[in-house]
Amino acid sequence: QVQLVESGGGLVQAGGSLRLSCAASRSIFSFSAMGWYRQAPGKQRELVATVISGGNTDYAESVKGRFTISRDNAKNTVYLQMDSLKPEDTAIYYCKAVEPIWKLVPQTYWGQGTQVTVSS
């Protein structure tokens, strides 16, 4: 069973920065993609950013130019650098890892989430 442990959330003023970390319990090379999602109160969980095994990244329009996803393969960790934070970025942020489709039964894993609160 894979564990994903997020950290780095907290309370920050608008315009500030936070860096989230997602540490995996096994090599992140074993995943075809990893990403960050968020869920605000009363809203559906939404994609924030993803990075695939080849290194390509993708971002939600609302965070482009402000957030950066990266990976440290040696540490089995994926990061989300969040700059110029806005109150509407307030949410629980979740890490997700997806196994490649060539696996017999590809699994999707989620972390427990970390709270990010941006005050105005």
Secondary structure, DSSP 4 states (H G I P E B T S, - for coil): ---EEEE--EEEETT--EEEEEEESS-GGG-SEEEEEEE-TTS--EEEEEEETTS-EEE-TTTTTTEEEEEEGGGTEEEEEE-S--GGG-EEEEEEEE--TTSSS--EEE---EEEEEE-
